[in-house]
Amino acid sequence: MADEALEDALYDSQTLRDFVFRHKKVRYRGLAKNTAQLFSLFGLANMVIAKKPLLALHVRGAS
């Protein structure tokens, strides 16, 4: 900018500081919810891992 006083006024303004240093408040959803999601994820993973041998036993038993 050509005018240093204008530039200083711009950078000293509260609006610019709010824009540069803004933050967004977020809610903490809690450790219990995170734990429940992890248990669900690992439970589903265990079912996927166990499915293949169980299907092999079922097919072998039907023959």
ChimeraX commands (.cxc) that place a marker at each C-alpha (Angstrom):
marker #1 position 0.00,0.00,0.00 radius 0.5
marker #1 position 1.17,3.50,-0.68 radius 0.5
marker #1 position -0.06,5.07,2.56 radius 0.5
marker #1 position 1.74,3.61,5.59 radius 0.5
marker #1 position -0.76,5.08,8.05 radius 0.5
marker #1 position -3.61,3.35,6.21 radius 0.5
marker #1 position -1.68,0.09,6.16 radius 0.5
marker #1 position -0.97,0.33,9.91 radius 0.5
marker #1 position -4.61,1.09,10.61 radius 0.5
marker #1 position -5.67,-1.93,8.57 radius 0.5
marker #1 position -3.34,-4.31,10.37 radius 0.5
marker #1 position -4.26,-2.88,13.77 radius 0.5
marker #1 position -7.98,-3.30,13.21 radius 0.5
marker #1 position -9.90,-5.71,15.41 radius 0.5
marker #1 position -11.67,-7.20,12.40 radius 0.5
marker #1 position -8.43,-8.29,10.78 radius 0.5
marker #1 position -7.14,-9.77,14.04 radius 0.5
marker #1 position -10.40,-11.66,14.49 radius 0.5
marker #1 position -10.09,-13.02,10.95 radius 0.5
marker #1 position -6.47,-14.11,11.31 radius 0.5
marker #1 position -6.73,-15.57,14.81 radius 0.5
marker #1 position -10.25,-16.95,14.63 radius 0.5
marker #1 position -11.08,-20.35,15.98 radius 0.5
marker #1 position -14.13,-22.54,15.86 radius 0.5
marker #1 position -15.63,-23.93,19.01 radius 0.5
marker #1 position -16.39,-27.61,18.80 radius 0.5
marker #1 position -18.28,-29.83,21.17 radius 0.5
marker #1 position -16.49,-32.63,22.96 radius 0.5
marker #1 position -18.55,-35.71,22.30 radius 0.5
marker #1 position -17.06,-37.76,25.06 radius 0.5
marker #1 position -14.80,-40.68,25.60 radius 0.5
marker #1 position -17.71,-43.08,26.06 radius 0.5
marker #1 position -18.94,-42.50,22.51 radius 0.5
marker #1 position -15.44,-42.94,21.08 radius 0.5
marker #1 position -15.03,-46.16,23.06 radius 0.5
marker #1 position -18.37,-47.50,21.81 radius 0.5
marker #1 position -17.37,-46.78,18.22 radius 0.5
marker #1 position -14.07,-48.60,18.68 radius 0.5
marker #1 position -15.75,-51.65,20.20 radius 0.5
marker #1 position -18.20,-51.73,17.27 radius 0.5
marker #1 position -15.39,-51.42,14.75 radius 0.5
marker #1 position -13.33,-54.21,16.28 radius 0.5
marker #1 position -16.41,-56.40,16.69 radius 0.5
marker #1 position -17.23,-56.07,13.01 radius 0.5
marker #1 position -13.61,-56.74,12.07 radius 0.5
marker #1 position -13.66,-59.94,14.16 radius 0.5
marker #1 position -16.83,-61.10,12.40 radius 0.5
marker #1 position -15.28,-60.51,8.98 radius 0.5
marker #1 position -12.15,-62.42,9.98 radius 0.5
marker #1 position -14.16,-65.33,11.43 radius 0.5
marker #1 position -16.60,-65.55,8.50 radius 0.5
marker #1 position -14.31,-67.34,6.05 radius 0.5
marker #1 position -13.45,-70.39,8.23 radius 0.5
marker #1 position -17.07,-70.71,9.34 radius 0.5
marker #1 position -18.30,-70.71,5.74 radius 0.5
marker #1 position -15.70,-73.36,4.86 radius 0.5
marker #1 position -16.98,-75.59,7.68 radius 0.5
marker #1 position -20.57,-75.09,6.55 radius 0.5
marker #1 position -19.80,-76.01,2.93 radius 0.5
marker #1 position -17.73,-79.04,3.95 radius 0.5
marker #1 position -20.48,-80.29,6.26 radius 0.5
marker #1 position -23.18,-80.01,3.57 radius 0.5
marker #1 position -21.30,-82.25,1.09 radius 0.5
marker link #1:1,2 radius 0.2
marker link #1:2,3 radius 0.2
marker link #1:3,4 radius 0.2
marker link #1:4,5 radius 0.2
marker link #1:5,6 radius 0.2
marker link #1:6,7 radius 0.2
marker link #1:7,8 radius 0.2
marker link #1:8,9 radius 0.2
marker link #1:9,10 radius 0.2
marker link #1:10,11 radius 0.2
marker link #1:11,12 radius 0.2
marker link #1:12,13 radius 0.2
marker link #1:13,14 radius 0.2
marker link #1:14,15 radius 0.2
marker link #1:15,16 radius 0.2
marker link #1:16,17 radius 0.2
marker link #1:17,18 radius 0.2
marker link #1:18,19 radius 0.2
marker link #1:19,20 radius 0.2
marker link #1:20,21 radius 0.2
marker link #1:21,22 radius 0.2
marker link #1:22,23 radius 0.2
marker link #1:23,24 radius 0.2
marker link #1:24,25 radius 0.2
marker link #1:25,26 radius 0.2
marker link #1:26,27 radius 0.2
marker link #1:27,28 radius 0.2
marker link #1:28,29 radius 0.2
marker link #1:29,30 radius 0.2
marker link #1:30,31 radius 0.2
marker link #1:31,32 radius 0.2
marker link #1:32,33 radius 0.2
marker link #1:33,34 radius 0.2
marker link #1:34,35 radius 0.2
marker link #1:35,36 radius 0.2
marker link #1:36,37 radius 0.2
marker link #1:37,38 radius 0.2
marker link #1:38,39 radius 0.2
marker link #1:39,40 radius 0.2
marker link #1:40,41 radius 0.2
marker link #1:41,42 radius 0.2
marker link #1:42,43 radius 0.2
marker link #1:43,44 radius 0.2
marker link #1:44,45 radius 0.2
marker link #1:45,46 radius 0.2
marker link #1:46,47 radius 0.2
marker link #1:47,48 radius 0.2
marker link #1:48,49 radius 0.2
marker link #1:49,50 radius 0.2
marker link #1:50,51 radius 0.2
marker link #1:51,52 radius 0.2
marker link #1:52,53 radius 0.2
marker link #1:53,54 radius 0.2
marker link #1:54,55 radius 0.2
marker link #1:55,56 radius 0.2
marker link #1:56,57 radius 0.2
marker link #1:57,58 radius 0.2
marker link #1:58,59 radius 0.2
marker link #1:59,60 radius 0.2
marker link #1:60,61 radius 0.2
marker link #1:61,62 radius 0.2
marker link #1:62,63 radius 0.2
view
